[in-house]
Amino acid sequence: MKKILLLSDTHSHLDETIMKYVIQADEVWHAGDIGDLSVTDTIKKEKPLKAVYGNIDSAEARLEFPLNNRFLCEGVDVWITHIGGYPGKYNQAIREEIMANPPKLFICGHSHILKVMPDPKLNLIHMNPGAAGVHGFHQVRTMLRFEINGDNIQNLEVIEIGKRV
């Protein structure tokens, strides 16, 4: 079993509250718009990190992290990308591949809108953790925490970090 902390859209912001949850996780996944790489460098000092770059990320971030990160966690096929859309409205850049070979868990960021929903057509779960950073139009900073046990995704929690100041 793995305890996962899912972040997105930190936009160079990392604080003690986020780090408290990082320390409790087995792995941290970041769905892009990292901002300053000190964010991911700090996380990597504490826990294993899987991440993708987002549309605001630098050339340096694009060298360190891929646009798409597809991997197996326990028995779950996971695909993380920054701009992925959501069930019924997948981004054109990934639509063909996701239809042909859907993962069990599809994760994206970008919208700053927390969303967890099934896609019954593709038999997958879509997650967007919202935005953990302080830049953007979102009002409340959010993250997701869940466990992967074999091929089960369980104990999903929405973590509200607080108001965007």
N, C-alpha and C positions, 0 to 999 in steps of 0.2 A: 504494500500500500504506500502511496505517495501523497503527501499534502502539498497542494499547489497554491501559490499566490499568483494571481493574474492581474497585471497592471497594463495600462496604456496611457499614452499622452501625458507623460510626466513633464514634458517641455522644460527640461533642466531642473526640475524641482524634486528634491528628495528630503524628507524631514524625519524626525524621530518617530512619529506615528507610523509612517510607512515602514520604517526600519524595524519597529516592534513586530509587525506582521511578517516581514522578511525573515526574521530570526526564528519565528514559529513554523515556517514552511520547510519542506524538504527541498523544493525547487521553486524558483521564481521564473515566470514567463512574462515577457514584455512585448506587447503588440504594437510597438512603434511610436514614433514621435518622442524619442528619448530626449533629444536636446543635447545638452552637454554630456559627454561620455563619462564624466565623473559620476553620474547617476548609476550607470551600469558597472563601472569599475568598483564602486562602493558595494553594490549588491553582490558582485562576484567574490568579494573578499569574505562574505558571509555564507553564501549559498550558491549551488549550481544555477546558472542562468541560461535560458533559451530566449532569444529575442529576434526581432526583425526591425529593419529600418522603416521609418515613415517619411512622409512627404516633406517635413521640415528638417530632417536629419542631414548632417554634413556628409561630405565625401568620405571623411574619416570613419563615420558610423557605417556608411555603405560598404566600406572595405571590411569592417569587422563583422557586420551582420548581414544576412541575406534579405531579399525582398519577401520570399516565401520560405517558411521553415516547416517542413513536414517530417514527422518522426513518430516513433512508437513509444508510448509511455505505458508500462505494464502491458496490458492487452488492448490499449486504445490507440487507434490511428488518429493523430492530431495534425492539423494544418493551421499554422498561424501566418497571417498576412496583415498589413496595416489597412489597406483600402479593399475590403472584400465584399461589402454589401451585406445582405441578409436574405433569408429564405424568400424566394419569389422575386428578389431584386439583387441578384449577385452581380458584382462588378464584371463588366464585359471582358476584362483581361483574364479572369479566372473562370468564367462561366462554363466554357466548354470542358475544361479539365475537371471541375468539380462535378459536373453532370456525368462525365464518363467514369470518374473514379472518386466518389465521395469519401471523405474521411468520416470517422464517427464523431469527432469534435472539430468544429470549424470556428476559429477565433479571429477576430479582427478588432481594430480600434477606429481611429479617425473621427468618428461622428461626435465623440464626447457624450454619447447617449448610452447609458447602461441598458443592455438588452440581452435576455437569455430566452431563446425560443427553439422549439423543435422544428425540423423540416421533415414532415412525414413523407414527402415525395422521395427525398434522398436518404431517409432514415439516419439523420444526423442531428446533433445539437449544435446550435449557433450560440456563441458567447461574445459579447462586447462588454468589457469591464467599465466602460465610461472613461472618465479622465481622472487621474490621480494628481495632476499638476494644478497650478494656480492660474494658468493662462488659457483663455477660451471663453465660450459663452455659457458653459455649464454653471449651475448654481452650487451644486454639492459635489465634492470630490469623492470618487468611488473606486473600489477595487472588488474583485471576486476572490473567494477562497473556496476550494473544494478538494475532494480526495478522489484519487483513482485507485481502485482496488480490483486488480485483474482487468476485466473488460467493463467494469462498472464505474460510472461517474456518480459520486454520491456526496452527501452532506454539503451541498452548495450553500454558501453564505454571501450575502451582499454586505460589504463593509463600507459604511459611510464615514469618510475621514473628517468631514466638516465642510463648512461653507468655503467657497472660493473667495479669497480676500482680495 
